[in-house]
Amino acid sequence: MCCPFHGDKHPSMKVDFGMALADGKVRLAPRRPPTVRQQLLDYYRCLQRWRIRYAPQSPTEELHPCFLEAIKNLDIVEYYLDCSVLPDPKTEDELRKYWEGLHERLEKEERRLA
């Protein structure tokens, strides 16, 4: 069942709110924006998929830009994810700067490809 209020198994809309319990009452509460670590983890998962999906099938095949992006960034993203397990202000600042630079570069690339 998808809907907590009635038996609809095929929802017709999506609401991006979480449920919070306060004094036994259910209320809708806005979700917190994702942390840098959560965003980086999503990006890491995407890179893992790209590394497999866009891998060249022959030595003469041209390398896909998504495959190159994955190969270039997987190690550093994994490093920052490892560092973020035990938060340290210096590491968090470094992680935030890395993500902001990466995010800006990806937005520019997205605009170029549009």
N, C-alpha and C positions, 0 to 999 in steps of 0.2 A: 504494500500500500504506500502511495506517495504522499497523500495529504493526511495530516494529523487530525483534521476536522471532519472529514467524511471519506467515503470509500473510493474516491477517484484514484484509479491506478494509472491514468494517463493525464498528467497535469497539462493545462493549457497556458500556464504562465510560470515564470520563475521570479521569485522575490529574493533579493540578496540581503536578507536579514537573518540574524540568528535568533534563537529562542532563549530567553533568560528566565530563570525561576527566582521569584522574589516572594517570600512569605507564602509559598505554596501556590502562588498564582503564576500563570504563564503570560508572558508579554513578549512582544517582538522588540528586539534591540538591534540597532545597526552593528554590523560587524566592524571590528577594528581593521584599519588598512593593513595590508600585508607588510611584514617587516622586510628589511633588506635581505636578511637571511632566507626568508620564505620566497622572495622574488628570485634570489640567486639559485635556490633549490629548484624552482620551476624551470629556470634557464638551463640548469645542469641536466635536468631530465630531458629537456628538449634537445640539448646537444647530444646526449646519449642516443636518442632516437635518430637524429640526423646522421650520426656516425655510421649507423647501420643502414638506414634507408637510402642514403645517397652515396654509399661506398661504390667505387668504380667496380664494374663487373669484368673488366679486362684491362690489361696494362696500357692499351692505347686509348681507352676512353678518357675524355676530358673530365677533369675533376669539377664536381658541382660546387658552387659557392657555399651551400649549407654544409657539405662535407668538410670543406676547408675551414669554415667557422668552427665546426666541432673539433677538428684536430688541433686548431690553434688555441682554443680556449678551455678545453676539458680539464687539463692539468691545473691551470691557475684557479679555475672555479672550484675544483675539488679541494685545492689547498685552502682557499678562503672559507669554504664550508667546514673543513676540519678545524680551522682556527676559530670559527665562530661557535664551536661546541662549548668551549669554556671562555665566556666573554671576557675580554680585556679591553679597556678603553682605547688603547693604541691600535689593537687589531680591529676593533669596531670602526674606528675612524678610517683606517686603511681600507677596510671592506666597503664602507660607504663611498669613499672616493673612487674606488675601482668600479663599483656598480654605477655611480653617476656618470663616469666617463664611458663605460660600456653602453649604458642606456642611451646616452647622447649619440654615440656612434651608430647604434642600431636604428635609432629614429632617423638619422641622416640617410642611412642606407635604405630604409623603408621608403622615404620620400623620393630617393633617386630611382627606385624600382617602380614606383607608382606611375 
